[in-house]
């Protein structure tokens, strides 16, 4: 089926170009000038660029390091990395338009780590800040956590806590 469509597409393309060429020859019978622009033909199905996918690690190296420190420091907890806000924040609204607007504020955001108890109740959220973090964006994200009633802890990638320090901070929650 695809081959048939490709053949039809190519034959129409060639036919249209030859008719166009004949019309242009009647209007402009002289030789083409070097200053005229060149228009390449449209790519065929075989020539179209193809974007490919490949697997990659879901965590950066610093995120991996902090993940294993969290696991070591909090053996009675569940550590969930890279969790979409929409998996742990719920929008409540009767108006569909207002619901979608509010959902749009959280739908494309992720938290670096969500720390839960064994029953998957949220204990805290953790962000590992690096140079990609922007103060104003972080403030807005922190407001979302506050509104949802979730404590947010921020650690800088250049000053990550060790397992003992993590344990102390989480026990204070």
Buried (B, 14 or more C-beta within 10 A) or exposed (E): EEEEEEEEEBEEEEEEEEEEEEEEEEEEEEEEEEEEEEEEEEEEEEEEEEEEEEEEEEBEEBBEBBBEBBBEBBEEBBBBBEBBBBEBBEBEEEEEEEEEEBBEBBEEBBBBBBBBEEEEEBBBBBBBBEEEBEEEEBEEBBEBBEEBEBBBBBBEBEEBBEBEEBBEBBEEE
